[in-house]
């Protein structure tokens, strides 16, 4: 488990992270979300000792990262896939990491296979595509078979097969009891992968909840109804205390109910219906609504005209 305790980080007079506290629990994928400039990368860097907190601390299994005897066996991290010496081969880069953490070299071949890099093992890092560089970064994170994974934009540059691979990998790691934190701007991928969310804005914690509860709490869900008798069905719904709004093209939007209730009511009153379907906002829509006041940099409307 990783615990972030009252983490605060200043760069000069700029406060990047402000009293941030949360936990990354084992056995689940936690999505780490926030607008640009929210402090996500600073927080992850503080977790693995790349940034020293101004105050507060991050504990990994009860210890600071710099106190871990063999860090790669406890936590693996991907921050910048291009942060590799370009003259080293793929295998050479991983072998160097293995030696520094007293890991058996056979593990290098194992992660090369896991990451789909075996055929480019002898290629120099500077010659890798962005997608292959991402795979190398993930292979390095997996090298020590760690109990926790921290992945910053892991699908960046990956093709669809690679995206599915990392999605399945993160789920499998969590199913094995590991703590997985993933930061990404791709909300569609986050919705498919994460079960829990930590959302920050301007360096502060905004939400620490399940994906399902986050969407429910920050979006408008309703039942879309299309019928040739909208006013009659509206009246029946309203008499039962159900809020009904006008939808597009003469449809109705019933809030606070479910399709079964609407369908049963229509059938009992012999009202034809063409469509009765639940509508729920996507994670992206819920996120945009929730973080609207925490956006640091916003494009001006009409600026490109």
C-alpha positions, 0 to 999 in steps of 0.5 A: 500500500502507498500512503500520501500524507499531507504532501505539500510541494513548492517550486519557489513561490509556486505551490504545486501540491497542497496538503494532499492525502490519499491511499493507493490500496492493493487489489485494485486499479486506482485512476489518478485524474486532474486537469493540466497543472493539477499536480499529478506528475509532481505527486508521482515524482514525490512517491519515488523520491525524484522530488523532495516534499516541502512538507508531508511524506509518502510511505510505501509499505511503511517506508519512504522510497529512499529507504527501500533496500531494493526499490524495484522489488517494491514499486515499479514506475513509468514516468517518461518513457524516453528517459533512457540512454539512447546508446544502450540496447533494450536488453542492456538498459534492463540488465543495468537496472536488474544489476543495480537492484540485485535481480537475476538476469533471467528476469530481463528475458521474462519482462522482454517477453511480457512487454513484447520486446523480445524481437527488438532486445538488441536494438538501441533505445534511440531507435525505438518508436514511441510505442516501443519506448513505452513498452520498454518503460513498462518492462522496466517497471515490471522488472522487480515483480513489484507489489505496486505500480505507478504508471503515468500516461502508460498508453501514450503512443501505443497502437490499439493492440498495445492499449489492450495489452496494458489495460489487461496487464493493469487489471491482472496486476490488481487481481494478483493483489498489487496496488496500481495507480495510473494517470491518464488523460484518456477518460475512455480508457480510465473508465474501462480500467480503473475501479477507483478514482483519486481526483485532484485540482490545483494540488488539492484532493477533490475526490477519492471514490469509486468510478461508479459513485463519481459518475453518479454524483457528477452527472445527470442520469435519466430514462429517455422516452420516445412515444406518440403520446408524450403529454399523456405519459408525462402526466402519468409520470409526474403524478407519481412524483417523477421529474420529466424534462423535455428531450430532443425531437419531442422525447421525454427525459424522466429523472429518478426512475428506471426503464422498467417503471416507465415501461410498466406504466406505459403498458398498464395505460396502453401507451405505445412507446418507441424507445425507453432507454437509460442514459448515464453520463460518461466518465469524461462528462462527469470529470469535465463537470466536476473539475470545471472550477479547478482548470488552471489553463482554459482556452478562450471561447472564440479565440481561434476565430 
